[in-house]
Amino acid sequence: MCSVNTIYRIFLKGLLTLLPITVTLYLLAWVIGMAEGLFGDPLRDALPAAFYVPGFGVALALLLVFFVGLLVNNYVASRFVNWLEDSLQKVPFIKAIYNPLRDVMNLFAQDAGSGLKRVVLVELPGPGVRVLGLVTREAFDEFGPGAVPQGHVAVFIPYSYAVGGFTVLVPKTQLREVDIAPEKAMQLAITAWIKTEKGARAPRPPQPPIKPR
């Protein structure tokens, strides 16, 4: 018969396998349900019942996103988008929500060679102590001369097992560049670097010593 410790290990392994998959599928289903409800209900009212197929709302949402991307590439449409962004930034409450979301999306939408995509290790006080971060800004001209010391950059340090982080202004001499993708760096930081490679075996827990008979 299986011992209680063996049953616990088997249950824990099943939980660690199913939980990330379940949460990911739940979030995906939630996004699809929101898109279907937002865009599908107007289509359901406009089309005859025989013509509407579940999933039209999601398809319409994807087409709308693609269409907006095409418009932004157009000169006239991009001018309109810039005007709309400037108008949103003049409303205090909307600006507080819109600006952070836009900056985060722009950070991860930039080309791989952009300076704002650099992953760095930041030296902390203490021998050999470093934290992983992302360079988010290198120019501070709008703050006026002397506001930020010369040679400093802004680095975002994400929290582990939490949504958020903090930003520090550090000299470039305290940074060591790391050649990994920002998405991988965020994954490592958020999971506290606890990530086993695919196919790797988890270490076995220590076994109690065998008592002599």
Secondary structure, 3 states (H helix, E strand, C coil): CCCHHHHHHHHHHHHHHHHHHHHHHHHHHHHHHHHHHHHHHHHHHHCCCCCCCCCHHHHHHHHHHHHHHHHHHCHHHHHHHHHHHHHHCCCHHHHHHHHHHHHHHHHHHCCCCCHHHCEEEEECCCCCCEEEEEEEECCCHHHCCCCCCCCEEEEEEECCCCCCEEEEEEEHHHEEEECCCHHHHHHHHHCCCCCCCCCCCCCCCCCCCCCCC
